[in-house]
Amino acid sequence: MKTAERMHILVVEDEPILAMDLSDSLEEEGYCVVGVATNGHKALDLFRTRPVDLVLCDIMIKGDWDGIETVRHLTAERPVPVIYLTALTDSDTLERAKQTYPAAYLNKPYQLPSLRTAIELAIHNATMRTPPPAAERDGTGRETLLQINNYLYIKQNYQFIRIDMNDLLYLEADNTYTKLVTTGRKYILRLTLSSILERISQPWLVRIHRSYAININSVESFNDVEVSIGPQLIPLSRSCKDDFMRHFLHR
């Protein structure tokens, strides 16, 4: 999996051995650890300069800010889902933590299955706070499509994979399945094309055929019957042509 497609996680932990163990576990699970901060100020510096999809934060850390105060500074910069990892279970700490609306609060020592579940729930909670939420789950619950701002998160093999929607080239339907083709790889979802289009809010994503929707930004050439995106020739149906031209000409 390419780094750009992996979930980017910032770890805030001042115990070196614990930080290393946590980072190694996350990397083995397929996540990308963008940095480890031992104090709040370092966490803020990393958060400002690196892409961060989720923060794992200990509460008892060295420095002027504890973990809860650190999270307040991070979320003042921009919204981000947060998971607290801590040995503190007293009611006062829990009440303070609740004021930052964390996605999860895990006691140390953490268990990897619980952490994995918490990370998935954190992304889900983030989408629920982002109006309008965009989510769809197939009948078996094996795949989920989420949208946060300009990113899609596709759940495959019990993990959410991030896709920058600017990298999305086209969608191809095959009955109840849809193939998402990006600049780097292809993904198969057990969702209809119509269902996906209802949930992806992007004006440049245009349906040009009953089986295809395209990213207009990726069009290299077109004629009356087909559109070229790289080596792929995609049919342009007569019923969709007028709508396609309106989108194209008004860009």
C-alpha positions in Angstrom: 0.0 0.0 0.0 1.4 3.4 -0.9 2.0 5.8 2.0 -0.3 8.4 0.5 -3.2 6.0 0.7 -2.6 5.0 4.4 -4.1 6.6 7.4 -1.7 9.1 8.9 -1.4 8.9 12.7 0.3 11.2 15.1 1.5 9.5 18.3 1.8 11.6 21.5 3.7 9.6 24.1 6.6 10.5 26.3 7.7 7.0 27.2 10.2 6.0 24.5 9.7 2.2 24.8 5.9 2.5 24.7 6.1 5.0 21.8 8.3 2.7 19.8 6.1 -0.4 20.5 2.9 1.5 19.6 4.5 2.9 16.4 5.7 -0.5 15.3 2.3 -2.0 15.9 0.6 0.7 13.9 3.0 0.3 11.0 2.5 -3.5 11.0 -1.2 -2.9 10.8 -0.8 -0.8 7.7 -1.0 2.7 9.2 1.5 5.5 8.6 3.0 7.0 11.8 3.9 10.6 10.7 5.7 11.3 14.0 6.0 10.7 17.7 5.8 13.7 20.0 7.0 13.6 23.6 5.3 16.8 24.7 2.4 19.1 23.6 4.5 21.7 21.8 6.3 19.1 19.7 2.9 17.6 18.9 1.6 20.9 17.7 4.6 21.5 15.5 4.2 18.1 13.9 0.5 18.6 13.5 1.0 21.9 11.7 3.6 20.5 9.2 2.4 17.0 8.5 -0.8 15.3 7.3 -2.6 13.9 10.3 -5.8 11.9 10.0 -5.9 10.8 13.6 -4.1 11.5 17.0 -3.3 8.8 19.6 -2.5 10.7 22.8 -1.3 9.8 26.2 -2.8 12.0 28.9 0.2 12.0 31.3 3.0 13.6 29.3 5.9 15.9 30.2 5.8 19.6 29.6 3.5 22.6 30.0 0.5 20.8 28.6 -0.9 17.4 29.5 -2.5 15.3 26.8 -5.9 16.8 27.2 -4.5 20.4 26.9 -2.4 19.3 23.9 -5.5 18.0 22.2 -7.3 21.3 22.8 -4.4 23.1 21.0 -4.4 20.6 18.1 -8.2 20.8 17.5 -8.0 24.6 17.7 -5.9 24.3 14.5 -8.3 22.0 12.7 -10.7 19.1 13.6 -9.1 15.7 14.0 -10.3 12.5 15.6 -8.5 11.7 18.9 -8.0 8.5 20.8 -6.7 8.8 24.4 -4.4 6.0 25.6 -3.9 6.4 29.4 -3.6 4.6 32.7 -5.7 7.3 34.3 -9.3 6.2 35.1 -10.4 8.8 37.7 -13.6 10.7 37.1 -12.0 14.1 37.1 -9.6 13.2 34.2 -12.4 11.5 32.3 -14.6 14.5 32.6 -11.9 16.8 31.3 -11.2 14.4 28.5 -14.9 14.3 27.5 -14.8 18.1 26.9 -12.5 17.5 23.9 -15.0 15.0 22.4 -12.5 12.1 21.9 -13.5 9.2 19.6 -12.2 6.7 22.2 -10.6 6.4 25.6 -8.5 3.3 26.0 -6.8 2.1 29.2 -3.2 1.1 29.2 -1.9 -1.4 28.6 -3.8 -1.4 25.3 -4.8 -4.5 23.3 -4.2 -4.3 19.6 -7.7 -5.6 18.6 -9.2 -2.9 20.8 -7.0 -0.2 19.4 -7.8 -1.3 15.8 -11.5 -1.1 16.5 -11.1 2.3 18.2 -9.3 3.7 15.1 -12.1 2.6 12.9 -14.6 4.1 15.2 -12.6 7.3 15.3 -12.9 7.7 11.6 -16.6 7.0 11.8 -17.1 9.5 14.5 -15.2 12.1 12.5 -17.5 11.7 9.5 -20.6 12.0 11.8 -19.3 15.4 12.9 -18.7 16.5 9.3 -22.0 17.6 7.7 -23.3 16.1 5.6 -22.1 12.7 6.7 -21.6 10.3 3.7 -21.6 6.7 4.5 -22.8 3.5 3.0 -22.4 -0.1 4.2 -23.2 -3.1 2.1 -25.5 -5.9 3.2 -22.8 -8.0 4.7 -21.1 -5.1 6.5 -17.7 -6.0 4.9 -17.2 -2.7 3.1 -17.9 0.9 4.0 -17.5 4.1 2.1 -17.0 7.3 4.1 -16.3 10.9 3.0 -14.4 13.5 5.0 -13.9 16.8 3.2 -11.9 15.9 0.0 -11.0 12.4 1.1 -12.7 9.0 0.7 -12.1 6.2 3.2 -12.8 2.8 1.8 -12.9 -0.1 4.3 -11.2 -3.2 3.1 -9.8 -6.0 5.1 -10.9 -4.4 8.4 -9.1 -1.2 7.7 -10.0 2.1 6.2 -7.9 3.2 3.2 -7.7 6.9 2.4 -8.2 8.1 -1.2 -7.6 11.7 -2.2 -10.6 12.4 -4.5 -8.3 14.4 -6.8 -6.7 11.1 -7.6 -10.0 9.5 -8.6 -10.1 9.0 -12.4 -13.4 7.2 -13.0 -16.0 4.7 -11.6 -17.1 1.7 -13.4 -20.3 -0.2 -12.5 -20.8 -4.0 -12.7 -24.2 -4.8 -11.4 -24.1 -4.4 -7.6 -20.3 -3.8 -7.7 -18.4 -0.6 -8.6 -14.7 -0.3 -9.5 -13.0 2.9 -8.3 -10.0 3.6 -10.5 -7.4 6.1 -9.1 -4.0 7.2 -10.4 -2.3 4.5 -8.4 -4.7 1.5 -8.1 -8.2 0.1 -8.3 -10.7 -0.7 -5.6 -13.9 -2.8 -5.8 -16.9 -1.9 -3.6 -20.1 -3.9 -3.3 -22.1 -0.8 -3.9 -24.1 0.4 -6.9 -22.7 3.3 -8.9 -25.9 5.4 -8.1 -25.4 4.8 -4.4 -21.8 6.0 -4.5 -22.6 9.0 -6.6 -25.3 10.0 -4.1 -22.7 10.1 -1.3 -19.7 11.6 -3.0 -20.2 15.4 -3.0 -18.0 16.6 -5.9 -19.3 18.7 -8.8 -16.6 17.4 -11.1 -17.7 13.8 -10.8 -20.0 13.4 -13.7 -22.0 10.4 -14.9 -21.5 9.9 -18.7 -23.0 6.4 -19.1 -25.2 4.1 -17.1 -22.0 2.2 -16.1 -19.5 5.0 -15.8 -18.8 8.3 -14.0 -15.7 10.3 -14.6 -13.5 13.0 -13.0 -13.7 15.8 -15.6 -10.3 17.0 -14.4 -8.8 13.8 -15.8 -10.3 14.0 -19.3 -7.6 14.1 -22.0 -9.9 14.1 -25.0 -13.4 13.3 -26.1 -15.7 13.1 -29.1 -19.4 12.4 -29.6 -19.3 8.8 -28.4 -16.4 8.4 -26.0 -14.1 10.1 -23.5 -10.4 9.4 -23.1 -8.8 9.2 -19.6 -5.2 8.0 -20.0 -5.3 4.7 -22.0 -8.9 4.1 -21.1 -11.7 4.9 -23.6 -15.0 5.4 -21.8 -18.3 5.4 -23.6 -20.3 8.6 -23.6 -24.0 7.9 -23.9 -26.3 10.1 -25.9 -28.6 10.6 -22.9 -25.7 11.9 -20.8 -23.9 14.0 -23.4 -25.7 17.3 -22.7 -25.1 17.1 -19.0 -21.5 16.2 -19.6 -21.0 19.2 -21.9 -22.7 21.6 -19.4 -20.3 20.5 -16.7 -17.3 20.7 -19.1 -18.0 24.1 -20.6 -18.9 25.7 -17.3 -15.6 24.8 -15.6 
